[in-house]
């Protein structure tokens, strides 16, 4: 019951609403409220501030919440160790990935499944900031995100590949015989880019700023698939990571144009640097270390560059 109480508490912290927390835990709201009250009685402190609806956590509650998260992680690790003794690693792997990596995540989830078929994978798209926050709160096991321009001192880091930015266009005739474009030239084209709250867009905007150019953005979206669709179905161009092109349909009318100077960012997996590391994270880390995604994406981009010359 104690572990279940802690699970209810952590779920309430995530949902910030008694009814939603109860639904997520598959129990009635009175049962969830009663379990948390019993936990308060056992520990002798008030954890949750109550009113007509959920208000928040007390100062003691906030401190205990951190321990509750760590206890649940330790309990999950214990169960994973037990599954290893049965020669079959089982449990749940929670992955957070930045949106631009979602189309290529099958290159990770596929090998993970083949190595550990009893492992359930939960893959969610979220911002870089959300990934770091959820890792720190023990709500994710690993994150797939940018490795540059942020403090990762508390994390284990494993580089995967370099995300290199290219121009995608359907109207190659407008480029003449050009085999590459400067950022200043690209700024004059009608562009579909990701929204300004996304790290990918901030990286691209910074590149235009360094070039002394202001991009002509006609469509903004939070979907990388919408970027591709706008190029495919209109005369709008886009700037996207070259890694995405390995998974989108290779259409003859679409052309990939390198941008100069080249812009790239390192992508990798990160996890909290805890001791001991959970068996699932250790196993997945070992599988990932044997991958070579850079070679795969460089091969596909080399083919794309050959098409435009």
Secondary structure, 3 states (H helix, E strand, C coil): CHHHHHHHHHHHHHHCCHHHHHHHCCCCHHHHHHHHHHHHHHHCCCCEEECCCEEEECHHHHHHHHHHHHHHHHHHHHHHHHHHHCCCCCEEEEEEECHHHHHHCHHHHHHHHHHCCCEEEEEEECCHHHHHHHHHCCCCCEEEEECCCCCCCCEEEEEEEEEEEEEEECCHHHHCCCCEEEHHHHCCCEEEEECCCCHHHHHHHHHHHHCCCCCEEEEEECCHHHHHHHHHHCCCEEEEEHHHHHCCCCCCCCEEEEEECCCEEEEEEEEECCCCCCHHHHHHHHHHHCCCHHHHHHHHHHHHHHHHC
